[in-house]
Amino acid sequence: MHRFVIVPKVAHPWYDEVRAGAEYQARVLSECLGVTVEVEFICPPMAGVADQNATLEQVAAMNPLSGLAIDPVDSIEHLPALASLQAAGTPVLVFDAPSPAPGMTSIGNCFSEQGAIAAERLAGLLGYAGKVALMRGCPTAPNHQERHAAQLGVLAKYPDITVVDGGTDNDSIETARSEAASVLAAHEDLAGYLCCDASGPIGIAEALKEAGRVGRVKVVSMDGIRPILEAVKAGVIEASAATMPHMQGSMAVLMLWQATLGVPLPKNVDTGIDLITKDNVDAFLARAT
């Protein structure tokens, strides 16, 4: 039997898609190999280093354990339980994060590219002028950091765009809504909004509807889970640079299984980026859970 554990940052609809992909791949492997492949999804109670490390300590005590995939909330140096798992010989890889160390496989996409795609899209929608708010996700999360830096880099190219602090959501939809509401109240002339994670756009969309400013503030978001897709279809969000969480979960299980066979793994498995707009959102909605 193979038992793989997946540890996200926190419970969130985006990770539901990761879990669905992981469970799909486990079923395929079980059927094709004639062995039992199980996936266990263990969520920290909050998106924080202490909570994720405590979850990893819980995982380390599990037996049997064939491999671990983690979306780290901070650099792996701040997760000592992860080092203990590796020292015990447990295959470990990261998903939705850049490769944090030599020899550790990363499954996801180029987060700088994803952030740049979103920022360029928004800049074009605004005619390369206006005030733009940029919401951060988990400030310590490596993928959120890369997206944020890339967005700032793109917007800095356009002298007629002014960037303001769009808040920090810490991967919480309700926090994103509250932060966005405060930003909208403080900036009546806000023209655009960007974010770094999948919580930001859902909260921003809710705040825009509450403030009656849908259409007046253009939003380009991250990811493509159903609430974001529905907001794109409704015109609350203009577009989204989306990762492929279902594929990330599937590839995480496939790579962990190969690791149990001693197969050398690639440093990166790129699962791609989609740009979702009103023109193609129906196709994504048809596939969404």
N, C-alpha and C positions, 0 to 999 in steps of 0.2 A: 504493500500500500504506500502511496505517496500522499503526504499531507502538507499542503502549501498554505501559508498564512499571509494575508495582505493587511497592512496597517496604513490607513490614510491619515491625513491631518486631523480630521474630525468628521462626524456624520454630516453628509451633505448630498443633495440630489445628484451632483456630478459623479460622486463615488458610487452611486447606485448603478450608473452605466458601466463603471469599471468592474464592479462586482458581477454584473450580468455577462460581460465579456469573459471574465475569469471563469465563471461557472460553465459557460458554453464550451470553452477550451477544455476544461476538466472533463466534461461529458464526452467530447470527441476523443480525447486521449484514452479515457476508460474503455470506450467502445472499440477503438482501433487496436489497443494494446492488450485488452483482456485483463487489465489490472484495475484496481480501485484508485482513482485520483480524486482527492477531496480538496476543496478550497474553504478556508475559514477566514471570514472578514472580521477583524477586531478593531473597533473605533475608539480612540481616546475620547474622553468626555468633553474636552475642550481643545482648541488648537493652540497648544503651548508645549514648550520643551519638557517641562516636568510631567505633564500628562502623557505625552508620547513616549517618554523614557520609561514611565511606569508601565505602560502597555507593553513595551518591549521586554521588560522584566517578566511580565506575565507570560509572554510568548516563549521566552527562554526556558521556562519551566515545563513547557508542553512536551509530551512524548507520545508518539513519534512526531518529529518535525523534519520535513524534507527540504524546506526552503522558505525564504521570507522575501516579500516585495514591500517596499515602504516608500511613501511619499513624505520625505522629511520636512518637518516644520522649521528646521534650522540646520546649520552645518552639522555633519555627522560627528564632528569633534565634541559637540554638545550633547551627544546621545551615547553615553558610555555603555549602555546595555547593548547597543548595536555592535560595538567592538567585542563584547563578550560572546555574542552569537557567532560572529565571524571566527573568533579564536577557537570556538568549539567545533569549527568545521562546517557550520550551517551555510549553504549558499545564500547570499544576500544580493539583491539588486534594488535599484531605485526606479520609480516610475513618476512621470510628470515632474521631473527634476533633472538638471544637468548632472553628468557623472561627477560624483564628489571626490573620487580617489582613483589612482591607477588600478586597473584590474576590476573595477566595479562597473557593471553594465547599467546603462541608463536607457529607459524606454520612454519615449515621448516625442518631442519635436524641438526645433530650434526656437527657444522662447524669445530670444532677441528678434528673430525674424517675425514671430507672431505679434509682438508688441509694435514693431515697425509697420507691419501691414495695417494694423488698426489705426495707428496714428496718421499714416499717409492717407488712409481712406477718409478720416475725419477732417484732416486739413483740406483735402480736395472739396469735401462737401461744404466747407465754410468759405471757399474761395481764398483760402490761405490767409485769412484775417479774422480776428475776433478773440474773445476770452474763452479759454478752455480750462476746465477743472480736470484734474487727474487724481482718481481715487486709488490708494494703495490697498493691497490685500493684507497678508501677513508680512510685515516688514522684514522678518528674518528668513522667510521662505526663499530659497535660491531661485525658483522659477519666477516668483512674483518680482524679485529684485531685478532679474534680467529683463522682464517685460517693461517694468517701470523705467529703467535706465534707457531702454531702446525708445520708448515713447518720448521721453524728455529729449533725447538726441534728435529725433525727427522734428519735433516742434521747434527746437532751437534753430532749425534751418530757415524758419519763416519769421522775419522781423515783425510782421504785423499780427502775429499770434502772441497773446499774453497767456501765460500759464499760472493758474492759481491752485492752491491746495484743495483737493477734492475730498479729503478725509481719509480715514483708514478703517477698513471694515473687519479686519482680523477673521476673514472667512465666515462672517455672520451676515445673513441676509437682513435681519432686523437692524443690526448696526449700520449696514450700508444704507438702509432706508433713512435712518435717523441722521447719519452724517450728510447724506445727499440733501435732505430737507434743510439742514442748517446752511449748507453751501448755497442752495437755491435762494434762501431768504437773504443771504449776505451779498449775493451778486445778481441783481435784477437784469444786468446786461450779459449774463452768461450765454455763450453761443454753443458750446459743445462740452461733452463729458466723455472721458476715457476711464478705464478701470484695468485691474491687473489679475482678476480672478473671476470665478463664476458666481460669487455672491454679489459682487458689486453691481452688475447690470440689473439683477432682479430688484435689488433695493433701490437703485437709481430710477428704474422704471416706475416703481410704486410711488416714489417721492414726486416724480414729474406729474403723474396723474393726480395726486393729492394737491399739487400746487397749480394745476391747470396750465402747465407749460409744455405739454406734449407738442412736438413739432417746432416750438420756439427754441428748444435746446436739443441739439442733435447728439445722439449717443451712438458710439461704436464700441462694442463690447468684446468680451472674451467668451469663448466656448459656445456649445450648441445644445444644451439640455432643454427639455420641453418648455419651461417657463420663459427662457430666453427666445426660443423659436416663436412662441406665441406672441411675445412682445415685438419681434421683428415683423411678423405677419400683420399685427395691429398698427404698425407704424410708430410705436413708442421708441423702439430701438431701430436705427437705420441699417446697421450691419453688425456682423460679429465675426471676428477671426477665431475660428473654432478648432480646438483639439479634437481628438477622436478617442474618448475615454473607453468605449467598448473595445476598441482595438488594443489600447494600452493594457487592459485587464487580460485580454486573450494572449497577447505576446508575453506578458509577465509570467503566466503559467507555463507557456511553451518554453521560454528560456530557462525557467527554474527546473523543469523536467529535464531539459538537455544538460543542465549543470549536474543533476544527479547521476548522469551517465559519464561524467568527466569530459564532456564536449567543451572545448574552449569557446567562450561566448564573445560576441562583438562588444566593443566599448559602447556603441550607441545603436539603438533600434529606432529609426525615425518613423513614426506612425502618421506623420503628415499634418497639414493645416488646411482647413476649408474656409473660404470667405462666404458667409451666409448673408443673403440679401432678400428683399421681397421677391426677386425674380426666381430664386431657387428654394425658398424656405419650405414650400409645400412638400418637396421631395424629402427634406430632412424630417419634417413632421410625420411623414408616413412611416419613417423608420424609428422614430423616437419611442421610448418606453413611457 
